[in-house]
Amino acid sequence: MRKLKTTLFIILMLIALTQTIRHLYVRCYYNKPSVLDKYHDTEVNKYIKSSISLDSLLVKYDKVFNEVKTFENGKSKNTIDSLKRLDDKLYETKNDYRNAIEDWEAKEYKIHDVIVFWICGLILIIIGSISYYRKIKWFGISLIITGLTEMIYWTSPDLTLGGATLEFLKYLNVKLVLSSITLTILLILWFLDKNEKMENI
């Protein structure tokens, strides 16, 4: 049992350390500008990246939405389609703001999920630790490993980057902090286990 427990702890520690370093790296270099930005960044994209709240994006979206409505008013679908082919900038702007709003909301939901499930993992660790030190060892270890796995899974790196910079950085900060705490908890559990071994010798 002790060898299996040690192996599992080492694997979880390596994963937690790797992803914490990755979060830290992305956090430091996420905003690094490219020399090509000046050629490809539109005013809309610049505004989206610099947005400080969902409300600021909604104000812009509402304005463009009403412009599209006014533009389409009294025109047939064929006329609208032909005009869109000539110049679809208005529709592109509307879609850009809509995508940015959806991305912002998705990040808010993700932040909520990460915090809730990380706390669930922490509760499992607490219950598992109490069980372990009350000599219900297998049950305790099972809960501790499940809790740590839950915490590591929910703080794992996200493959999607982009959207509003502020909300993404908030999401990344939450993951970085919780990932660092998870790593600290792992180290504490590791040292407690080592001390228990020494006492049993």
Secondary structure, DSSP 8 states (H G I E B T S, - for coil): -HHHHHHHHHHHHHHHHHHHHHHHHHHHHTT---TTHHHH--HHHHHHHH---HHHHHHHHHHHHHHHHHHHTT--HHHHHHHHHH--HHHHHHHHHHHHHHHHHHHHHHHHHHHHHHHHHHHHHHHHHHHHHTT-HHHHHHHHHHHHHHHHHHTS--S---S-HHHHHHHHHHHHHHHHHHHHHHHHHHHHHHHHHHHH-
